[in-house]
Amino acid sequence: MELHLLFWLQLIKNFKFASESCSRHQKIKLILLLIASTSFEILTLLSGSFNLFHILYFQIL
């Protein structure tokens, strides 16, 4: 559970930092990434395979 919270805190921190210093086009990409990450988290929680999907997610990034 701590890993889950750290993941979200890091995601929000990165989003805030990046949104302060990027163009409008990049901000749209960041918002879409945040939406995709949120959707991904919901799917992993619903599937019950939280650890497996996180491993796959970080491999994609």
N, C-alpha and C positions, 0 to 999 in steps of 0.2 A: 504494500500500500504506500510505503514511503517513496518508492521508485515512481509510482504513479503521480504523486504530488510533486516530486522534483521535476518530472517530465513537463507537467503543466506550468510550473513556475518558470522553468527555463524557456519554454515556448512563449510565454507572455513577456518575459524579459527581452528575448530576442526580437519579438514583434515590436515592442515599444521602442527599443534602440534603433531598429532598422527603419521604422516608420518616421522617425525624426530626421533622417538624413537620406531620403531617397525621393525619386520622382513620382509623379502621379501613377504612371504605368507600373512601377515597381510596387507601389502601395496596393494597387489592385491585385497584383500577384500575391502579396503577403496576406491580404484578406482572404483570397481564395485558398491559400495554403492553410490558414487558420481554420476555415470552414471544413476543408478536407480532413485536417487533423482531428477536429471535433467529431466529424462523422465517423472517422476511423476509430476513435476512442469509444464511441457509443456502440459500434459494431463489435469491438473486442470485448466490451463488458457484457453485451448480450450473448455473445458466443461462448463465453466462459474460458476462452483460450487466450487470456490476457498476455501471458509471457511469450507465447509462440508468435502472436501477431506483432508484439513490440520488437522482437528479434527480426522478423521479416521487414518491419517498417524501417528500422535503423539500417538494415542492409540495403534497402532501396535508396535511402538518402545518401 
